[in-house]
Every structure is written in structure tokens, then in C-alpha cells.
Amino acid sequence: MTIASVLNIVLIMAAIGIAVAFTAPDVPVLTLSIVLASAALVFPVLTWPMTHTLWMAIDLIFRPMGVDEVAEAQTWLANQS
């Protein structure tokens, strides 16, 4: 969750910076607000699979699976075939 939040905040802040830089003297605040609010709702949905996978990988590095968990996973996989 933290990775997703940080990534999405960085993307929105970068979009704000780019938009203000390109429209510098006369910034269309209402249009910019509507577009960036929409992006703030869409970015988390689009980046969720990547950030969730990354967080699971980090979690497995810090908290490796135990022997019983590996055996349970192997049993589950064998029953799926």
C-alpha cells in the first residue's frame, strides 16, 4: 500500500509540475484540477498490480516462507492439477 501511495503521489506531482511548466503565465486551474483529480482516481487502479507484486516480493525477502508454508503450497498445487 505504501509503495502504491508514494508512486501515485509522485506521478500526480510530476503531472502538476509539467502542466504548470507548459502553461506558465496563464495556468488553467479548473481544467488542471479536473484532469488531475481524474488522474488521481485512475493511477491507483492502473498501478495496483505492479505495486502489489513489488510489495509481495519485498515482504518475501524480509519474511521468507517457513517449511510448513512451503509444504502447504506444494500440497495445494498438487491438488489443483
Contacts in CASP RR format, 6 or more apart in sequence:
PFRMAT RR
TARGET T0000
AUTHOR 0000-0000-0000
METHOD contacts of the structure
MODEL  1
MTIASVLNIVLIMAAIGIAVAFTAPDVPVLTLSIVLASAALVFPVLTWPM
THTLWMAIDLIFRPMGVDEVAEAQTWLANQS
1 55 0 8 1.000
2 55 0 8 1.000
3 51 0 8 1.000
3 54 0 8 1.000
3 55 0 8 1.000
3 58 0 8 1.000
4 44 0 8 1.000
4 47 0 8 1.000
4 48 0 8 1.000
4 51 0 8 1.000
4 52 0 8 1.000
4 55 0 8 1.000
7 47 0 8 1.000
7 51 0 8 1.000
8 40 0 8 1.000
8 43 0 8 1.000
8 44 0 8 1.000
8 47 0 8 1.000
11 39 0 8 1.000
11 43 0 8 1.000
11 47 0 8 1.000
12 36 0 8 1.000
12 39 0 8 1.000
12 40 0 8 1.000
12 43 0 8 1.000
15 36 0 8 1.000
15 39 0 8 1.000
16 32 0 8 1.000
16 36 0 8 1.000
19 27 0 8 1.000
19 32 0 8 1.000
19 35 0 8 1.000
19 36 0 8 1.000
20 27 0 8 1.000
20 32 0 8 1.000
23 32 0 8 1.000
65 73 0 8 1.000
END
